[in-house]
Amino acid sequence: MKKLQGKVALVTGSGRGIGEKIAETFEAEGCFVHRGDIQGTQRRMDVTDRASVRAMMEHIRGESGGLDILVNNAGLICTTPADDTPGEVWDKLLAVNLTGIFNCIQAAIPLMKGRAGAAIVNIASVSAEKGGGAIGNVWYGTTKAGVVALTKGLGRELGPKGIRVNAISPAVVDTAMTHEMLATGLGQKAIARIPLGRLAERSDVARAALFLACDEASFITGETVAVDGGFLRT
């Protein structure tokens, strides 16, 4: 039997990159996936806009009756030095990387309560522990540290409601969002710091998301899983 047979999921930021791969992986395991993104998906969704998020949840309620899995993947990266980062960029990082998750989780809880095996998976980053990383700067790392913190707290708070909450902290993944930066030489520098000797692939993150979303992880909550090839141990 497929691991997510009959389940309903929402994957944010699923128009490309990691989110797209997660959606494809879930669908291959029998899940009906609602894809939310500001571009290129079956339904437009802006995680920074509460009205847009509520509209997506009402669409899911009407079409699917409820929600079993929420993957908060939508995110932005920032690479500029701390003193050169415009305030507007910081505001956008917060709006997408943290407020976006707040908006989606708060709106999703009523659709997830009472659903057997309900699970939330947040995409954080190794930058959360490093305070920045091979690519992301300190401001980016700060927002992702917030993702780790809310994952711990919500794992505790939503457990009694039957909703598990976990996160994934990937190392650098070569996606459309990062490819141009990696091509400048940052890619080789990042690989040099990873014991397994390669960048993360979208499928590495998608398989971890699948595990955390399915019944194999039914007694895991409040945890952040590093998918980093050993980067955090160097």
N, C-alpha and C positions, 0 to 999 in steps of 0.2 A: 504494500500500500504506500502511496506517496505521502511524504511527511507532512504536508499542509493541505491534504485533501479536504475540500469543503470549507476551508478557512477564507476569511475576507481580510484583505490588508490594504493599508494606505501607505505608499512610499512617497515622501516628499523629495523634491529635487530629482525626480526620476526621468527628466528629459534627456539626460546624457550621463556619462561618467559612472561613478559608483552606484548612484541611485537607479540608473537604467539597468545595470547588471543585477542588482538586488531584485528588482521587479521581474526580470527575466528568470532568475533562479527560483524565485517563489512560484511563478507561474508554471515552471517545469515540474514543480512538486505539488501541483493540483490546487494552488491558491488562486482566488479571484483577486486581482490587484487593481486598485484604483491608483492611477498615476497622477500625482500633483506636481505641477511645476509652473513657472512663469512663462515657459515657452516649450513648444515641441512635444506636448503630450495630449492624451485624450481629453483632459479637462484642465483649464488654467486655474492655478492656485498660487497666491502670494502669501507666504507664511507670515509676513510682517503686517498683513492687513487682516484684522480680526473678522471683518465682514466676509472677506474672501474665504477664510478658514471655516467659518460657520456655514457658508454656502456649500462648501465641499462636504462637510459633515452631514448636512441635510440631504444632499445628493446621495451620499452613501446610505443614509437611513432609508431613503425612499427606494433605492435600487437593490440594496443588499440586506436591509433590516437591522444591521448592526455592524460592529467592527471587532475583529479578533486580534489584529496585529497593526501596530503603528510603527513605522520606521522614520525617525526624524533624521533625514539625510541632508536636507537643503543646508547649504553653508557657503560662506565666503572666506577667502584667504587674503592676508595682507603681508607684504614682504618688505615694506619700507622701514628704515631705521626709526626708532621710537620718536626721536625729536623731529622727524620729517613727515610724520603721519598726520594728515589734515584731520581736524575734528570731525568733519563730515564722514570720513572713512571709518573712524571709531564708532560713530553713531550707527552707521550701516552694519558694521560687524556685530554690534550688540543686537540690532534689530533682527538680523537674520539668524545668527548663531545661538542667541539665547532667548530673546523675546519670541522668535519664531517657534521655538520648542515649547515655551510657555503657552503660546496661543494654541498650538496643535494638541498638546496633552490635555489642557483644560477643556477644550471643545470635544476631545475624543472620549474622555472618561465616561460620560453618560451612555455612549454607544458600546462601551467595552464591559461595563459592570455586568456581572452575571453570565458572561460568556466563558465557557470552560476553556482554560489554556490561554487566556488573554495575555498579550505580551507587548511591551514597548521596547524598541531598540533605538538607542541614540547613537549617532556617529560623532565621536569626540576626536581626539588626535594625540599622538605622542607629545605634541607641543604642550599639552596640558601639564605633563610632569616636568618637561624640560623648560617651561616658561618661554616657549619659542622652540624652533627646531631647525632642521636642515634648510627649510624654506620659510615657514611661517615665522612672523616676528612676535615680540612679547605681547602685543595687544591681541593678536590672534590666539596665542597660547592662553591668555587670560580668559577669553571667552570659552575656549574649550575646557579649561579647568572648571568653569562654571557648569558645563555640561556634566562633568564627572561628579561634581558636588550634588547637583540636582538628581542625578541617577541614584546616588547613595540614599538621599533623603526620600525620594519617591518610592524606591524599592521597599523601604520601611513603611511608608505611609499608605501606599496602595496595595501592599500585600494582603491586608485584611479584606480588601475589595475584590480579591482574586486576580489582580493584575500584576504581573511581574515586570520589572523595569531594569534593563541592563544597557551597557554601552560597549562600543568598540573603539579602541584607539589605534588607528592605522599609522604606520610609518608613511613615507612619501609614496603616493600612488601616481603613476603616469596617466593622467587623464587630460581631456581637452582643457580643463582649467589650469593645469600645472605644466603642460607640455612645453610651452614657450619658455617658461622659466628654467625648466630642466635642461633644455637644449643649449643654454648659455654656459654650461659647465657645472651647474649646481647638481645635475643628475649624477655625474661621476663622483662628486664630493660626497653626496648622500650615500651612494653605494659603498664607498670606502668606509663608512661608519656603521654598516650593517653586517653583522657576522655571517649571515646567510648569503651575502654577496650579490643581492639584486634588489630592485625596487619592488614594492608591493604591487600586485596586480588586482584589478577590479574583482576578479573571481575569488581572491583570497578573502576580501572583505565580505563578499556576498555569501560565501560558505559559512563564515562566522555568524553573519546575521541569520542565516537559515537555522543554524544550530540553536541560537539564543531564542528564536521565535517558535521552535517546535517543542514537542513534548519531551524530547531527550534532555532538555534543560529545565524541566518542570520544577526543580528544587533550587534553581539559581536565580537570585534577584539582588539588585543593588550593586552588582559587580561591573567592573570595566575590564574587558579583555583586550590585551595588546596584540595586535596583528602587525608585528614590526620586525620580524626576522632577527630579533635579539638587540635591536637598536637601543632600547632602554637599559640594557645590561652592560653597555660599553662605557 
